[in-house]
Each structure stands twice: as structure tokens, then as C-alpha cells.
């Protein structure tokens, strides 16, 4: 039998089995937590688990990150409505609304045009956060990026351009057509639909000095909600756990990478600290909560070809998930861990004991030098600022500088996303629906069903 006939038979058998299988109601969850590792492709996961173990002197290849112990696992397809390779806006929108859109758009259908305000009229689709609030659940977002950035904004914003974070980012035509910037959208949501906990960076878009209209959106938010506003890690830690509304903006723009935070001894919370505080705050609602936590600096490190920082941020992301798992009960809390897209990080061999941030030591299978006579880094990128300048030869990698800009094959100002599938891990009610090969909107459906929406 030919390959095509075998494939057709398998497809028909699968369809018959699916049709014959009894329909089961989804397991209901009181709480749902979605962890999004921005840019956390499979190669990043592999390298990060090796890195995490090597940092404590253990074998990396046999190591597991915290969420890799979760019982349910799937591969997730990540394309957008107009591209084989998604950006964070479409990826987050697919996860949060169940609808693919075009790259750069948030919370709208695929029937819009990029940056076209008029085309987005009437095309908004509800987010899981908005639907959860209608049920009486509390909602929150935690991110190491600006909370007006793509992934955190996907909980509340509906816009044809993720770049319109402040009114100073809005082009005149968009203003004339009535479009509103993402920071203001957060404030303009009816009080009953607003997020209860928002922790991350992005202070500039909410303060007069970062806005053309000179509005103080933080002051307006505090007046409208009576909520608590904090700017430091110590202030966040000191907040009472029963505070109903909290806004924490810990940086003017994106938060510091963990290596930077430690070097500067900055009074800024870690992703783990923000996650645990968010769970503490949201857990007071007897009807439950919906929380999204983004490890944004994985992606931002990758864009700069900072492989060491990307792995370090993935380890911090894993710590935040471990903390959330310890604070919640798998009987009533669904935790899903996934990524919005991948990055072009490659792993090129190496002995088990060799640092994953080093160079090939040289053996029968892995030569010590390339054809150009230079060392071969274990981690490289397909694209990015680590590529050789025009007409210049490849630089010799320095294994002593573990946080150097990793080498790239093709020079670009910023490393590009890649289009391969990403992984999803799950624990808790309805977690068994995370299996096989899924589309990103199907991950939304798993959470949707678990919440009983």
C-alpha cells in the first residue's frame, strides 16, 4: 500500500474513533494559571535544563525543569493569519481569545489590516480575562515586560497595532479615527471588567512625562479603583494579601534581566516574587481566578543573541512555575505552560560535562575547530546581532565570556522568531486535553472549558 493510501486510512480511522468516542464534560477548575515563556522554543527548553543543572554542578542532559514534571504534554502550532512565523501579539491573542489574527494585532479577528484603525471597528473578540470577570472571578497579569507589551496587553487590549502602547505612539490618522492607546484601554475598561492585579514594567506609558496628553493614568486608576500602587519589590512584598486591586510598575520600560537586577542590587521583584504575590492576592476570591504570567525576558534576551541571559530567564521562569505549583492544588487549579513562538537557537553537540555556554571540546564526532580554523560554539543563532559584519570573517568565540552575544549565521539587528512548534505542559483539571499536536486556539479552548465559560 502506498504512503498516501496508508495516510488516508489512518486519517479515516482517526475520524471514526473520534466520532465513536463518548463526549465527556471538561473537568472544571476553580482557578486557571497560564504561563507564557515568550520565545521559549524547544531548543531553549533543552539548553535551559542543561544550564540549570550545570549551574549547580549536576548533569544537564538528564535534568528536568520544574514544569517538565507535569503529566500532560503537547506540541502546539504557532502560525498567524498572515505569516508562517507568528509574533507575540498574534500568539498571545490566539491563546487568550481563541482567534488567530495578523502579526502585530491584539484581541481582534483576522479581518483587519495592520495599523488600520478603521478596519478594526467591530472586530474585537473577548479575552479569557474578560469572560472570567463576567463569571465573578478575579483576574491578573504578571510580566517582566511592559504591561502594555503584546502578551500582557492581550488580556485587555483590542487594537490593530501592538506598538500603540502610549498616545505618543499613535499616528495622527489613528487618533482621528478614534483609536485609543493600549495604556488608556486598560483604564477605560469598565471597572467590573478591569484586571485586579497587574504587575510588570512600563511605567512611562502611564505617567504624564511619557504621554502627549500629559495624563497621569496611575493617579486616575487609583482614584477610580481605590487600588494600591507600588514601584519597588519591597513595597510589593509589604502589601497585605487581601488588597483587592494592585498595580505594580517596577520599571520605566521592560524590567531588568535577572543578571542585571542582581548586579545592580535593584529593589525590583523577581518573576517568582510577582507570581507568588499575585496568587496570594487573587486567592481571596471564593469564585476563583484567572492569571497569566509571562517570562518576557527570555524573548528579549534571544533578540539580542544573549544566550546566557535567555537560559537564565528560562530558569527563573521555571522557578516561578514551581512556586505556583506549590501554592495551588492540582484538584482545583489548572496550570498550563507554553510559549507564543520559538527562536532560532541551535545546540551543536558537546561533551556531557562541557558548559552549554562554551565551545566544542573536540572529539571523534565533534571537531574542536570549524573549517575557518575557529572554535565552534555549542549554542548559536540562525539570525541576529551576533552575525559577522558585511565582508568580515566570523569572530573566534570566547568561552570565558559566558554572557557574550552568541554567534549568528545571518546578521540582523534583532534575532528573528522561528516557526517550529512549541511545547505545552499542563497539570490540574482538564489538563489531559493538552495532548498530541494542537493549534494555539485549541489551548485557549482547554482553558475556556476548564473555566466553564
N, C-alpha and C positions, 0 to 999 in steps of 0.2 A: 504493500500500500504506500502511495506517495506521501511525502511530508504534508502537503496541503490537505489530502484526504484524512490523514491522521489528526491534523489540527482541527479540521471541521468536525470530526467525530467527537473529539474532546470537548469542543465548544458546545455541541448539541447535548452531550452527556451532562455537562455542567448546567446547561439551561434546564434540562429535565429534573436534575437533582434539586436545583433552586426552586423550581415550581412545585416539586413534591414535598419539600421541607415544610413542616408546620411553622406558622408565624408565631413568634414569641414576642411578648411585650418587652421593651427595653427595660433593663434594670434601672430603677430610679436612684438618683443621687441627691442628697441634700446640698452638697457643695461640689463645684467643679473648678479645678485649677488647670489652666493651660500654660505650659512653659514653652516659650519660643526661643530657641537658640538661633539668633539671627546669623545666617551664613554657615550654620553648623552642619556641613555635609558629612558623609560617611568617612571620608579621609580625615576630616578634622576630629571626629569621634575616635578613630583608631589612634591617631597621633596623640590626642589628649589623654587617652587611657594609658598609653606608654609613658608619656611625660609625667603624669600624676604619680605613677609608681616609681619612676626613676628619681623623682624629687625626694622620695623617702627611702631610697636605696633598695627598692624591690624590683622584681622582674616586671617589665612593662607589658610584654606581649600577652601574658596570662591575666592581666589586671582587668577589672571592670569598674566603670564609673557607677555612681550610685543608682542612676535610673536604668542602667543596663541589667539590673536585677529584677526589673518589673516583668511580670509574667507574659504580657501580650505585646506583640511587635508587628509592625507593618512597614512596607515601603510605600512612599507617597509621591505621586507625580505632581510636578510643580509648574507646569507651563502657564502662561497667561492667555488672555483672549487675543492678543496680537503678537505674541512672541514665544519662541521655544524656550526662552530663558526668562523667568519671572524676576521682578524686583520685589522689594519688601512690601510695597503698597498693595499690589495685587495679591501677593502671597498671604499677607495678613488679612486682607479683605475676604479672600476665599475661605480662610479659617474662621473668621468672625462673622461673616454673613452667609456663607454657603454659596456665594455667587462669584465666579471669576469676573474680573474686569480687565481693563487695559493696564499696562505698566504705568505707574505714576498716579493712578486714580485710587480713591478710597471710598468705600461704602456706597458705591453706585453700580449700576448694571454695566454690561459691555456695550451698550448702545450710545456711548458718549464719545466725544472727541477730546484728545489730550489738551488740557489747558483751556478748553472752551466752556465758559460759564453757562451760556445759553443751552448747550447740549445736555447739561447735567440736570436741568429743571425737570422735576418729576421722575428722576431716575434713581433716587435714593432707595436703598434696601436696608431693612432693620438689622442691627447687630445683635449678637447674643447678649451683650450687656444691656441693651435697651429692652429686649424681651424679658430678661431675668428681672429687671427692675419692675416691669409690669406685674410680675408674679409676686412682688414684695420682697425679693431677695436683695441683699446688698451686693455692690459691685466695686471692683477696684482694679487698678493697673499699677505695675511696678516695672521700671525700666532704667537701664543705665544710660539711655539716650535721652534726648529732649522728649518730654511727654507730648509734644506736638509732632514728633517724628512719626514715620509711617506706621510702625507696629502699634505703639500705644494709641495713636490717633485713630486707628481702625476701630476702636471701641465706641467712638462717639462722633467722628467726623464723616461728612459726606461731601466730597469735593473732586473735581476733575484734575486737581494738581496737588500732590503731596508737598510741593515746595511752597505753598501759600501758608506758611506757619504763622506769620505775623502780617498785619495790614501793610507793613512796609515791603512785603514780598508780593503783594497783589499788583498785577499790571493794571493800568487805568481802565482798559476795556472790561476787565473782570469786575472792578469796582462799579463801573457804570451799569453793568448787567445785574448787579445786586449780589455778587458772590461775597462771602464773608470768610475771613481768615480762620485757620484751624483753632488758634488760641481763643478767639471770640466764640467760635462754635461751642467750645467746651463750656463757656459761661452762659451762652444763650439757650442752651438746653433747658427745658422746664425743670424746676427744682426736683420734682418727683422722678425725673429720668437721669439726673446727674450722677456721675460716679461718686461713690462715698469716700474712696481712698485713692489718691493719685500721688505717686512717689517717683521722682526721677530728676532729670535735668531740664534745661530750657527756660530758665527764669527770664531771659531777655524778652521773649515774645509776650510776656505778661506785664512787663514793667514799662512805665512811661518812656524811659530812655531808649527802649527798643521798638517803640511804636510811633507811627506817624500821627496817630490820633492822640498821642500822649495820655492815653487812658491807663489807669492802674488797675488791671484786671484782677490782681491779687486782692486789693482792697475791696473791689466790687464783689468778688467771690465771698470774701469773709463777711461782708455786710448782708449779702443775700442768703447765706447758709448758716452763719454763726459758727463756721468750722474753724479748726486750728490750722495755722500756717507755720511751717518750720523750714529752716535753711541749713541746718547742721545735723550731723549724726547724733551728737549729744542731745540736742533738742528733740529729735525723733525718739530717742530711747527714753527720754523723760516724760513723754506723753502718756497720760492714763490710757489703759487699754480699752476703756469704754467710750472713748471720744468718737462720736458718730460720723463726723466729717473731717478729713485731714487732707491737706495739700502740702506736699513737701517738694520744694525745688532746690536742689543741692548744688547746682552749677549754673553759670550763665548760659552755657550751651550743653554739650554732652558731658556726662560725668567723667571723672578721671579713670583711666585704666587702673586696675588693681596695683600694678607695679608702680605707677605714678603716685597713687594715693599713699602707698606705703613710703615711698621715697620722700614725699612732701610732708608726711605726717599730718595729712589733711583731716579736718573734722568733718568727714563725709561718711555716710553709711555704706557698708558693703551691700552687694546684691542680696546676700544671705540675711543681713540685718533688716533690710527693707522688706524682704519676703516674710520673715517671721513676724515683724510688726504688723504688716498688712493682714496676715492671718489672724493675729490677736485681735485687731480692730474689727474685722469683718465677722468674726465668730460669734459676736454678741447677738446677731440676728437669728432668732429661732427658726426662721424660714430658710436660712442658708445663704450662700453667697456664690458669686462667680468672680474669679480672679484670673488675670493674665499677668504673667511675669516674663519679661524679655531680657535675655542676656545679649544686649545690643552691641557690646564692645568686642564680641567675637568677630562680627562682620566688619566693624570699623578697623580693627587690627588687621584683618585679612586685606582690606582695601589698600592698606599701606604696606603690605607684604611683611608685617611684623608677626612672623610665625610664632615666636616665643610668647608674645602677648596674647595672640589668638588662643593658644593652648592654655595659657594661664587663666584667661577669661572663661574658657570652657570648664576648667576645673572649679572655678568659683561658681559657675552656673550649676555644676553638679552638687556642690555643697548646699546651694540654696534649695535644690530639689530634695536632698537628703533631709534638710531641716523641715521642709514642708511635709515630707512623708512621716517624719517623727511626730509632728504636731497634729496629724489628721488620722482618722480611722478609715481604713480601706472599705469598711462596711457602708460608709455613707459619703465618702469623698472620692470622686473620680479625678485622678491626676493623669494628664496627657503631656508628654514631652515630645516636641518635634522641632522642625526648622522650617523657615519660609523658603529657603533656597540653599544651594551649595556654593562653594568657591573652588577655584582651580588649584587647590593644594595637592601635591603629589608626594608619595613616600617611596623612596628609591632604594630600599634594602638597608643593609647594615647588620652587624652582629647584635645578638640579643643584649649584650652589655654596653653597646655603643649608645651614647646620648642621642636621642631622636633629633636634637638640635645641632648635631655635629655633622661630620663628613664620613663617607665610607672609609673604613679602616683598611680595606684591601684584602681580598682572599680569592679563592679559585673562582667564585661566582660574581663577586662584587669588586671590580678593579678599584685601586686607590686613586687613579687619575683618569681623566677623560682624554679624548683624542687631542684636545688642545693642551694637554700636559698639566692641567689644573685639577685641584681636588673636586670631588663630587659631593655636593651637599645631600644629606638624606631627605630633607624637605625642600621642595621648590614650588614655584607657582607657574601656572601657564602664562599669566599676564601680570603686569603691574610695574610699579616704580623700580623694582629690582632688576629690570631688564637692561641689557647693555645699551649704552647710548649709540646713536647712529654712527656707524663706522668704527666703533670701539670694540675691542675684544672683551670677552667675559672676564669679570674680576675673579681673583682667587678667593674663595670663601674663607672666612676667618672663624674657625671653630671655637676660639676663645671668647668671641663676642656672641653670646647666646641670644641676644635680643637685637641682632643686626637685622637690617632689611634683607629678607631672604631673596635669593636669586629668582628671576623670572625668565621665561623663554622669550616672551614678546613684550617690549617696553610699552607701557601705558601710564598715564598719570595716576590712575587708580586701578587696582586689580578688578577684573570683571567677574560677575557671577557666572556660574555654570549651570547647565540644565539637567544634570542627572537627578535621579530620585533621591529623596531624603528619607531618613528613618523616623518612625513614630513609636513611642513606647507608652504603655498605659497600665494603670493599677486602679482597682476600685470598681464601683457599679458600672456596668456596660462596657468595661474595658475589653472584654472578649470580642467586641465589634471592631477593635483595631487589629486587623489581621490581613494577610495577603497583600495584594497590590491595590492601593486606594488612590483616589483623587483627593486633592486638598478640600474641596467642598464636602466630600464624604466624611472627613474628620469633623467638620462642623456638624454634620448630621448626628454623629455619635454623641457629641455634647448636647445638642438640641434634644435628642431623645432621652438622654440621661436626666436632663432637667425637666422633662415632661412638658416641653413647650408646645 
